[in-house]
Amino acid sequence: MRILPRTVRWEDGRVILIDQTKLPEELTFIECEDVECVARAI
């Protein structure tokens, strides 16, 4: 069974998202602390 990372999570007051523009070559995350960052990430 393949275990996949969570695509979006809330941690320590931040939204952490997978940067899908880097897939499938690398798995990196975007950490957002405000709504503007989340909007750009989407």
N, CA, C and O atoms as a Maestro MAE file, in Angstrom:
{
 s_m_m2io_version
 :::
 2.0.0
}

f_m_ct {
 s_m_title
 :::
 protein
 m_atom[168] {
  # First column is atom index #
  i_m_mmod_type
  r_m_x_coord
  r_m_y_coord
  r_m_z_coord
  i_m_residue_number
  s_m_chain_name
  s_m_pdb_residue_name
  s_m_pdb_atom_name
  i_m_atomic_number
  :::
  1 25 0.841 -1.186 0.000 1 A "MET " " N  " 7
  2 3 0.000 0.000 0.000 1 A "MET " " CA " 6
  3 2 0.886 1.249 0.000 1 A "MET " " C  " 6
  4 15 1.847 1.346 0.763 1 A "MET " " O  " 8
  5 25 0.546 2.188 -0.859 2 A "ARG " " N  " 7
  6 3 1.313 3.431 -0.988 2 A "ARG " " CA " 6
  7 2 0.755 4.488 -0.038 2 A "ARG " " C  " 6
  8 15 -0.453 4.722 -0.008 2 A "ARG " " O  " 8
  9 25 1.627 5.120 0.731 3 A "ILE " " N  " 7
  10 3 1.210 6.171 1.662 3 A "ILE " " CA " 6
  11 2 1.482 7.526 1.012 3 A "ILE " " C  " 6
  12 15 2.612 7.821 0.622 3 A "ILE " " O  " 8
  13 25 0.441 8.343 0.901 4 A "LEU " " N  " 7
  14 3 0.551 9.663 0.277 4 A "LEU " " CA " 6
  15 2 0.539 10.747 1.351 4 A "LEU " " C  " 6
  16 15 -0.140 10.599 2.368 4 A "LEU " " O  " 8
  17 25 1.283 11.837 1.140 5 A "PRO " " N  " 7
  18 3 1.266 12.933 2.108 5 A "PRO " " CA " 6
  19 2 -0.064 13.686 2.042 5 A "PRO " " C  " 6
  20 15 -0.745 13.683 1.017 5 A "PRO " " O  " 8
  21 25 -0.412 14.320 3.141 6 A "ARG " " N  " 7
  22 3 -1.610 15.161 3.147 6 A "ARG " " CA " 6
  23 2 -1.349 16.369 2.266 6 A "ARG " " C  " 6
  24 15 -0.291 16.992 2.357 6 A "ARG " " O  " 8
  25 25 -2.299 16.701 1.421 7 A "THR " " N  " 7
  26 3 -2.100 17.803 0.478 7 A "THR " " CA " 6
  27 2 -2.240 19.173 1.134 7 A "THR " " C  " 6
  28 15 -1.597 20.135 0.713 7 A "THR " " O  " 8
  29 25 -3.079 19.262 2.163 8 A "VAL " " N  " 7
  30 3 -3.276 20.518 2.895 8 A "VAL " " CA " 6
  31 2 -3.389 20.173 4.370 8 A "VAL " " C  " 6
  32 15 -4.077 19.226 4.750 8 A "VAL " " O  " 8
  33 25 -2.701 20.959 5.201 9 A "ARG " " N  " 7
  34 3 -2.850 20.733 6.646 9 A "ARG " " CA " 6
  35 2 -2.695 22.052 7.401 9 A "ARG " " C  " 6
  36 15 -2.108 23.007 6.892 9 A "ARG " " O  " 8
  37 25 -3.227 22.089 8.615 10 A "TRP " " N  " 7
  38 3 -3.133 23.240 9.504 10 A "TRP " " CA " 6
  39 2 -2.163 22.853 10.611 10 A "TRP " " C  " 6
  40 15 -2.343 21.831 11.273 10 A "TRP " " O  " 8
  41 25 -1.130 23.676 10.812 11 A "GLU " " N  " 7
  42 3 -0.112 23.347 11.804 11 A "GLU " " CA " 6
  43 2 0.459 24.627 12.394 11 A "GLU " " C  " 6
  44 15 0.970 25.476 11.663 11 A "GLU " " O  " 8
  45 25 0.375 24.770 13.705 12 A "ASP " " N  " 7
  46 3 0.943 25.928 14.409 12 A "ASP " " CA " 6
  47 2 0.500 27.263 13.816 12 A "ASP " " C  " 6
  48 15 1.317 28.170 13.656 12 A "ASP " " O  " 8
  49 25 -0.783 27.391 13.490 13 A "GLY " " N  " 7
  50 3 -1.312 28.650 12.975 13 A "GLY " " CA " 6
  51 2 -0.994 28.929 11.519 13 A "GLY " " C  " 6
  52 15 -1.178 30.051 11.047 13 A "GLY " " O  " 8
  53 25 -0.514 27.913 10.798 14 A "ARG " " N  " 7
  54 3 -0.170 28.079 9.382 14 A "ARG " " CA " 6
  55 2 -0.892 27.024 8.554 14 A "ARG " " C  " 6
  56 15 -1.170 25.923 9.028 14 A "ARG " " O  " 8
  57 25 -1.189 27.380 7.314 15 A "VAL " " N  " 7
  58 3 -1.698 26.418 6.342 15 A "VAL " " CA " 6
  59 2 -0.487 25.929 5.562 15 A "VAL " " C  " 6
  60 15 0.297 26.730 5.054 15 A "VAL " " O  " 8
  61 25 -0.336 24.619 5.468 16 A "ILE " " N  " 7
  62 3 0.791 24.035 4.741 16 A "ILE " " CA " 6
  63 2 0.227 23.238 3.576 16 A "ILE " " C  " 6
  64 15 -0.580 22.327 3.761 16 A "ILE " " O  " 8
  65 25 0.667 23.599 2.361 17 A "LEU " " N  " 7
  66 3 0.145 22.994 1.133 17 A "LEU " " CA " 6
  67 2 1.279 22.386 0.326 17 A "LEU " " C  " 6
  68 15 2.415 22.855 0.389 17 A "LEU " " O  " 8
  69 25 0.970 21.343 -0.431 18 A "ILE " " N  " 7
  70 3 1.945 20.811 -1.376 18 A "ILE " " CA " 6
  71 2 2.056 21.788 -2.542 18 A "ILE " " C  " 6
  72 15 1.043 22.243 -3.074 18 A "ILE " " O  " 8
  73 25 3.275 22.107 -2.933 19 A "ASP " " N  " 7
  74 3 3.507 22.942 -4.118 19 A "ASP " " CA " 6
  75 2 3.391 22.035 -5.340 19 A "ASP " " C  " 6
  76 15 4.360 21.386 -5.735 19 A "ASP " " O  " 8
  77 25 2.210 21.995 -5.928 20 A "GLN " " N  " 7
  78 3 1.947 21.072 -7.028 20 A "GLN " " CA " 6
  79 2 2.659 21.465 -8.316 20 A "GLN " " C  " 6
  80 15 2.712 20.669 -9.253 20 A "GLN " " O  " 8
  81 25 3.207 22.678 -8.381 21 A "THR " " N  " 7
  82 3 3.965 23.068 -9.574 21 A "THR " " CA " 6
  83 2 5.296 22.326 -9.647 21 A "THR " " C  " 6
  84 15 5.915 22.293 -10.711 21 A "THR " " O  " 8
  85 25 5.747 21.736 -8.558 22 A "LYS " " N  " 7
  86 3 7.024 21.011 -8.519 22 A "LYS " " CA " 6
  87 2 6.858 19.511 -8.771 22 A "LYS " " C  " 6
  88 15 7.836 18.811 -9.032 22 A "LYS " " O  " 8
  89 25 5.629 19.025 -8.692 23 A "LEU " " N  " 7
  90 3 5.380 17.588 -8.883 23 A "LEU " " CA " 6
  91 2 5.544 17.198 -10.335 23 A "LEU " " C  " 6
  92 15 5.317 18.059 -11.186 23 A "LEU " " O  " 8
  93 25 5.909 16.005 -10.696 24 A "PRO " " N  " 7
  94 3 6.273 14.891 -9.822 24 A "PRO " " CA " 6
  95 2 7.766 14.840 -9.508 24 A "PRO " " C  " 6
  96 15 8.216 13.916 -8.830 24 A "PRO " " O  " 8
  97 25 8.539 15.808 -9.983 25 A "GLU " " N  " 7
  98 3 9.990 15.761 -9.785 25 A "GLU " " CA " 6
  99 2 10.397 15.872 -8.319 25 A "GLU " " C  " 6
  100 15 11.306 15.175 -7.870 25 A "GLU " " O  " 8
  101 25 9.724 16.749 -7.573 26 A "GLU " " N  " 7
  102 3 10.071 16.900 -6.162 26 A "GLU " " CA " 6
  103 2 8.832 17.222 -5.344 26 A "GLU " " C  " 6
  104 15 7.848 17.759 -5.853 26 A "GLU " " O  " 8
  105 25 8.904 16.883 -4.067 27 A "LEU " " N  " 7
  106 3 7.817 17.149 -3.134 27 A "LEU " " CA " 6
  107 2 8.249 18.295 -2.231 27 A "LEU " " C  " 6
  108 15 9.108 18.125 -1.366 27 A "LEU " " O  " 8
  109 25 7.645 19.467 -2.439 28 A "THR " " N  " 7
  110 3 7.935 20.632 -1.604 28 A "THR " " CA " 6
  111 2 6.624 21.199 -1.085 28 A "THR " " C  " 6
  112 15 5.553 20.944 -1.637 28 A "THR " " O  " 8
  113 25 6.730 21.966 -0.022 29 A "PHE " " N  " 7
  114 3 5.548 22.517 0.625 29 A "PHE " " CA " 6
  115 2 5.619 24.035 0.661 29 A "PHE " " C  " 6
  116 15 6.701 24.620 0.701 29 A "PHE " " O  " 8
  117 25 4.452 24.662 0.646 30 A "ILE " " N  " 7
  118 3 4.311 26.108 0.804 30 A "ILE " " CA " 6
  119 2 3.686 26.329 2.172 30 A "ILE " " C  " 6
  120 15 2.661 25.726 2.490 30 A "ILE " " O  " 8
  121 25 4.294 27.189 2.988 31 A "GLU " " N  " 7
  122 3 3.756 27.505 4.306 31 A "GLU " " CA " 6
  123 2 3.161 28.904 4.270 31 A "GLU " " C  " 6
  124 15 3.856 29.870 3.954 31 A "GLU " " O  " 8
  125 25 1.881 29.015 4.591 32 A "CYS " " N  " 7
  126 3 1.177 30.302 4.532 32 A "CYS " " CA " 6
  127 2 0.681 30.703 5.913 32 A "CYS " " C  " 6
  128 15 0.104 29.902 6.648 32 A "CYS " " O  " 8
  129 25 0.923 31.966 6.242 33 A "GLU " " N  " 7
  130 3 0.457 32.507 7.512 33 A "GLU " " CA " 6
  131 2 -0.651 33.538 7.336 33 A "GLU " " C  " 6
  132 15 -1.197 34.026 8.325 33 A "GLU " " O  " 8
  133 25 -0.997 33.883 6.079 34 A "ASP " " N  " 7
  134 3 -2.063 34.859 5.854 34 A "ASP " " CA " 6
  135 2 -2.865 34.487 4.607 34 A "ASP " " C  " 6
  136 15 -2.453 33.654 3.800 34 A "ASP " " O  " 8
  137 25 -4.007 35.127 4.480 35 A "VAL " " N  " 7
  138 3 -4.929 34.798 3.393 35 A "VAL " " CA " 6
  139 2 -4.340 35.111 2.020 35 A "VAL " " C  " 6
  140 15 -4.635 34.415 1.049 35 A "VAL " " O  " 8
  141 25 -3.520 36.141 1.931 36 A "GLU " " N  " 7
  142 3 -2.914 36.489 0.645 36 A "GLU " " CA " 6
  143 2 -2.001 35.370 0.144 36 A "GLU " " C  " 6
  144 15 -2.008 35.048 -1.044 36 A "GLU " " O  " 8
  145 25 -1.235 34.789 1.027 37 A "CYS " " N  " 7
  146 3 -0.348 33.679 0.657 37 A "CYS " " CA " 6
  147 2 -1.165 32.471 0.201 37 A "CYS " " C  " 6
  148 15 -0.821 31.827 -0.790 37 A "CYS " " O  " 8
  149 25 -2.233 32.167 0.915 38 A "VAL " " N  " 7
  150 3 -3.090 31.037 0.530 38 A "VAL " " CA " 6
  151 2 -3.702 31.290 -0.843 38 A "VAL " " C  " 6
  152 15 -3.753 30.382 -1.672 38 A "VAL " " O  " 8
  153 25 -4.166 32.509 -1.091 39 A "ALA " " N  " 7
  154 3 -4.761 32.840 -2.388 39 A "ALA " " CA " 6
  155 2 -3.742 32.680 -3.515 39 A "ALA " " C  " 6
  156 15 -4.080 32.160 -4.579 39 A "ALA " " O  " 8
  157 25 -2.507 33.116 -3.301 40 A "ARG " " N  " 7
  158 3 -1.455 32.946 -4.318 40 A "ARG " " CA " 6
  159 2 -1.149 31.470 -4.542 40 A "ARG " " C  " 6
  160 15 -0.910 31.051 -5.675 40 A "ARG " " O  " 8
  161 25 -1.156 30.694 -3.488 41 A "ALA " " N  " 7
  162 3 -0.837 29.266 -3.593 41 A "ALA " " CA " 6
  163 2 -1.903 28.505 -4.372 41 A "ALA " " C  " 6
  164 15 -1.608 27.530 -5.062 41 A "ALA " " O  " 8
  165 25 -3.138 28.961 -4.253 42 A "ILE " " N  " 7
  166 3 -4.233 28.295 -4.975 42 A "ILE " " CA " 6
  167 2 -4.144 28.648 -6.436 42 A "ILE " " C  " 6
  168 15 -4.968 28.197 -7.232 42 A "ILE " " O  " 8
  :::
 }
 m_bond[167] {
  # First column is bond index #
  i_m_from
  i_m_to
  i_m_order
  :::
  1 1 2 1
  2 2 3 1
  3 3 4 2
  4 3 5 1
  5 5 6 1
  6 6 7 1
  7 7 8 2
  8 7 9 1
  9 9 10 1
  10 10 11 1
  11 11 12 2
  12 11 13 1
  13 13 14 1
  14 14 15 1
  15 15 16 2
  16 15 17 1
  17 17 18 1
  18 18 19 1
  19 19 20 2
  20 19 21 1
  21 21 22 1
  22 22 23 1
  23 23 24 2
  24 23 25 1
  25 25 26 1
  26 26 27 1
  27 27 28 2
  28 27 29 1
  29 29 30 1
  30 30 31 1
  31 31 32 2
  32 31 33 1
  33 33 34 1
  34 34 35 1
  35 35 36 2
  36 35 37 1
  37 37 38 1
  38 38 39 1
  39 39 40 2
  40 39 41 1
  41 41 42 1
  42 42 43 1
  43 43 44 2
  44 43 45 1
  45 45 46 1
  46 46 47 1
  47 47 48 2
  48 47 49 1
  49 49 50 1
  50 50 51 1
  51 51 52 2
  52 51 53 1
  53 53 54 1
  54 54 55 1
  55 55 56 2
  56 55 57 1
  57 57 58 1
  58 58 59 1
  59 59 60 2
  60 59 61 1
  61 61 62 1
  62 62 63 1
  63 63 64 2
  64 63 65 1
  65 65 66 1
  66 66 67 1
  67 67 68 2
  68 67 69 1
  69 69 70 1
  70 70 71 1
  71 71 72 2
  72 71 73 1
  73 73 74 1
  74 74 75 1
  75 75 76 2
  76 75 77 1
  77 77 78 1
  78 78 79 1
  79 79 80 2
  80 79 81 1
  81 81 82 1
  82 82 83 1
  83 83 84 2
  84 83 85 1
  85 85 86 1
  86 86 87 1
  87 87 88 2
  88 87 89 1
  89 89 90 1
  90 90 91 1
  91 91 92 2
  92 91 93 1
  93 93 94 1
  94 94 95 1
  95 95 96 2
  96 95 97 1
  97 97 98 1
  98 98 99 1
  99 99 100 2
  100 99 101 1
  101 101 102 1
  102 102 103 1
  103 103 104 2
  104 103 105 1
  105 105 106 1
  106 106 107 1
  107 107 108 2
  108 107 109 1
  109 109 110 1
  110 110 111 1
  111 111 112 2
  112 111 113 1
  113 113 114 1
  114 114 115 1
  115 115 116 2
  116 115 117 1
  117 117 118 1
  118 118 119 1
  119 119 120 2
  120 119 121 1
  121 121 122 1
  122 122 123 1
  123 123 124 2
  124 123 125 1
  125 125 126 1
  126 126 127 1
  127 127 128 2
  128 127 129 1
  129 129 130 1
  130 130 131 1
  131 131 132 2
  132 131 133 1
  133 133 134 1
  134 134 135 1
  135 135 136 2
  136 135 137 1
  137 137 138 1
  138 138 139 1
  139 139 140 2
  140 139 141 1
  141 141 142 1
  142 142 143 1
  143 143 144 2
  144 143 145 1
  145 145 146 1
  146 146 147 1
  147 147 148 2
  148 147 149 1
  149 149 150 1
  150 150 151 1
  151 151 152 2
  152 151 153 1
  153 153 154 1
  154 154 155 1
  155 155 156 2
  156 155 157 1
  157 157 158 1
  158 158 159 1
  159 159 160 2
  160 159 161 1
  161 161 162 1
  162 162 163 1
  163 163 164 2
  164 163 165 1
  165 165 166 1
  166 166 167 1
  167 167 168 2
  :::
 }
}
